[in-house]
Amino acid sequence: MAIASPSLARPGRRRPPHARPEPARRRARAVREAVLGYAFVLPALAIFAAFTLLPAAGVFYTSFFNWNLINPAATRFTGLANYAALLHSAGFIHSLLVTLYFLLGSVPTTMALALAVALLISRRFLGRTALSLTIYAPYVTPVVATSVIWLWILNPQFGLANAALSLAHIRPLQWLQSSTWALPGVLLYTIWHQLGFSAIVFLAGLTSLDPGLLEAARLDGAGAWQQLWRIIWPLLTPTTLLVLVLNSIGALQAFSQFFVLTQGGPGGATTTTSYYLYVEAFVFFHTGYGAAVAAVLFLLIAALTLAQMRLAESRTFYG
């Protein structure tokens, strides 16, 4: 009778008693990675909570009180009275209209000029680097410092703006002293200041495009306008959405240039919602009412951003 060799009858290997199953090891590794990730993120979250979330919660809390910084003992709970007062405030409604004017005047113009500049800079030519630095430099310069310079540029007697108009045989304008031209003057400054950032973002989007697509379009006889409209623009829709959202938020929150250039005047012509908030909260010390203005402004910014994201969702190409 043949006897099976022990070397041929090898039983299956037994797992050592201390070894854990593979799923358990994966779960333990995932837990360790999660803990390590939260440990790295925790300092940033703490700073965000301390300097953003808690102050924001404080603003919403204050908006339900008749809160006066000069006499805190007189503070009393008023519920939604501050919000009801906003709906009947002619000054608040006027500030919303001025803010809308500023938003529609600055954002589309800045984006169109920035795309044109980005298309220009994307080409190789002598002085390309110098032009890029010249366009981007205003954005990295403090708003207050550049606004002071523009006070001289828009000076009606000896400013560069009126000097340029005189060369074009156009009569000088009372830029910041006129209720008609004060807001356009601030718009000129804002477009100049924001142009560099938007152009750099568009340039980053252009450099990420596949050059083979443009080369194929040229071989098929597509002109520059057809390439821009049929290829470049659809592929730049994610970048365009980013620039649109960021510039819109910046326009709704704009304050420093109005504070330096016009201080809300003349006659309230440049009193945006942000400047109206400053006047109510820190000039008249209507802290609760000012907090309500801030809360409404926050909700408007959030609603506008959400609407832009939803409307652009079906038209944004991420291919």
Secondary structure, DSSP 8 states (H G I E B T S, - for coil): -----TTT--------TT---HHHHHHHHHHHHHHHHHHHHHHHHHHHIIIIIHHHHHHHHHTTEE--SS-GGG-EE-TTHHHHHHHT-HHHHHHHHHHHHHHHHHHHHHHHHHHHHHHHHTS--TTHHHHHHHHHGGGGS-HHHHHHHHHHHT-TTT-HHHHHHHHTT-----TTT-TTTHHHHHHHHHHHHHHHHHHHHHHHHHHTS-HHHHHHHHHTT--HHHHIIIIIHHHTHHHHHHHHHHHHHHHHH--HHHHHHTTT-STTTT--HHHHHHIIIIIS--HHHHHHHHHHHHHHHHHHHHHHHHHHHTT----
